[in-house]
Amino acid sequence: MDKSEEKYLFELGQKIENLYTNKFSSQNEFSKTVGCDPRTTRRIIRGEQNISILLMRSIAEALEIDVKDLI
């Protein structure tokens, strides 16, 4: 993965974190709603994991936003 891809994933993770902290009381609650393991959520937020479009859809649904608003 090159630096621009790393930066993009990190920025996406930060955006997700900012959005979920306004809606959920904890990362675990958010992860449970999304249907993924909390370790996966942590990796996404740190920009360490490239997420699938289906997981992105689940995240958007949990946040009650459109997928396009995450990108």
N, C-alpha and C positions, 0 to 999 in steps of 0.2 A: 504494500500500500504506500502510495507516495504522500508527501506532506499535505497537498491540497485535499486529498481524500481524508486524511486524518483530521484535518481542520474542519472539514464539512461534518464528519461524524461527531466531533466534539461539540460543534455549534448546535447540531441537531439534538444531542443529548442535553445540552444546557437549556435549550428551548423547552424540551419535554419536562425537565425538572422544574423550570419556572412555572409552567402551566399546571403541573400536578400538585405543586405545593399550595396553590391557591384553592384547590378543590378537594384534596385528600389530606387526612390528618397524619398519614405516614407513608413511607415508601412501600411498606408491606401491604397496606390497604390498597394502594394504587396497583401494585403487582398482582394482588389477588383479583382485583376487578378486571385487569387486562388479561389475566389468565396465564401469567408467566412467573417463573421463579424470581424471587427478589435479587438473586445473584445476577440474573440476566438484566434486570432493570439497572442494577449498579454498573454493569459493563456498558450498557447503552448510554447512561448518563455521563460516564467517563470517556465516551467516544471510542471504546475498545471493541465494540461489536457492530457489525453491519447488519441491520435488521431487515427482515423480509417485508415485502409489501403487506402480507397478511398480518404480521405483528404490528406494523405501522397502522393498519386499519383498526386493529383492536385498541391500540393506544388512542387513536383519534376518537373512537367511539366512547372510550372511558372518559375522555376529556370533553366530550360532547362538542367536537369540532370536526371540520372536514379534513381529510388527509392532506389536501392541498395547503391547508393552513400550517401544517408541520414543516413543509418543504420550503 
